[in-house]
């Protein structure tokens, strides 16, 4: 890959060069991408193909993670240059992609309005909550995210702290869903 294309990829095609909040902007763009993919691919098409989508995402995720870990060290001298925002894309994608798992494995999804129809309130709520949770974990860096951020001073560390923030966000999102479902079905 050429140097320009690689740098463009790491900065999410220039988003990382914004002077104010490039990480938050990259997370927001990731949410919009997810939403528009959801709108373009109706549930009828997606449900039978969830495993394929998740497998494709996993392969894509692994490729981006390891490729970016290498490329960051190649192009950026600072440990965690603010221009590098592909890590936000990966971290934010984790709670967003868990939507497909929930839809596929939940018998109560339609009952409490999680789907909300194409482009409905369920998907918008999921995106909004996952965005807020990911930004919370990514900015505050609670334990062990803070250790990863402080101790692993290379491209792998830059990527891995956001992956762990994505995992924490996904877990927190599912806890919220379980609480809501218990409140709704036990009332």
Secondary structure, DSSP 4 states (H G I P E B T S, - for coil): --HHHHHHHHTTTTGGG-SS-HHHHHHHHHHHHHHHHHHHS-HHHHHTTHHHHHHHHHHHHHHHHHHHHHHHHHH--STT-TT--HHHHHHHHHHHHHHHHHHHH-SSTTTTTSS-STT-HHHHHHHHHHHHHHHHHHHH--TTHHHHHHH--SHHHHHHHHHHHHHHHHHHHHHHHHHHHHHHHH-
